[in-house]
Amino acid sequence: MNNQVLGCQVNLLGNVVSKQNTVRYFADGKAVLMLDLVVKKSWKTAQGELKSHDTFVTVRVLDSLAEQIAKQVQAGDALFVQGRLGKYIEVAQLQWADKNKLFWNQVYCSGVVSQIERLKSVSDADYLKLVLQLEQTTLEVNLRGKTAELMLDKLTEQQSLLVEGALGSKSLKTASGYERQYWIDGHTCVNFEEK
């Protein structure tokens, strides 16, 4: 891979939470639509307790697709989105999905490891917190349990890494308003060694 930075490919199935879907235009006339989606995750704990977590993401749709989507999309609509992660998800493809309880949050990210922090979880399991250098940004990656255990002695800084996992997010207050901070909860990863 020669330390080539590839970026993050995101596939999401979630529901629109944006209530006002207004198309704006750049000076050159290019249309842009920003949408907020929620992707839900539910699971049962070892004790049988049902837990859930909502991940909110911002997607950016451009050109004629932005104008088309803005006319038809409503809060609650289920959308399948494919795109690349940066400050938000740049939509490459977008399709309506049937409203159901199935949600999908899958990310493939390739970058160069710039920081490794070895930690232990509250249950004393291995936990690695990585920072990956992408094309134009950095992204935090969390590896836990067996994945962290397997990668513990194999990762070094400046190494190329491919991670598959789920996208997580939180809102941060900035001088210009609120922005989303993204990370990946990785469940599979491969390191690429120079030959």
Disulfide bonds with the S-S distance in Angstrom:
Cys8-Cys109 2.33
